């Protein structure tokens, strides 16, 4: 029986560490993947594969010509470790990491609790 890997101490506000362990090397909690850069909130739109999701990030943009704010959105592809269980419609927190593939440069840290 393999030994259970130690849980990294990521201090992410609003996200609890997963209770399930995994052996994914690209897991920010149990693997060796480092999270650096920005943290974004978003909504899971669809599961592309079992390890990748599309996250929609809504943000406010200031238009200086018309002197007002407008809502804009962008879609980010993010890696999902097996220890984090997400489905479409969930609010998640994603963190920037090194490029994992051509389009995947973020990893899901966990679901946001309401």
Buried (B, 14 or more C-beta within 10 A) or exposed (E): EEEEEEEBEEEBEBBEBBEEBBEBEBBBBBBEBEBEEEBBBBBBBEBBEEBBBBBEBEEEEEEEEEEEEEEEEEEBBBBBBBBBEBEEEBBBBBBBBEEBEEBBBBBBBBBBEE
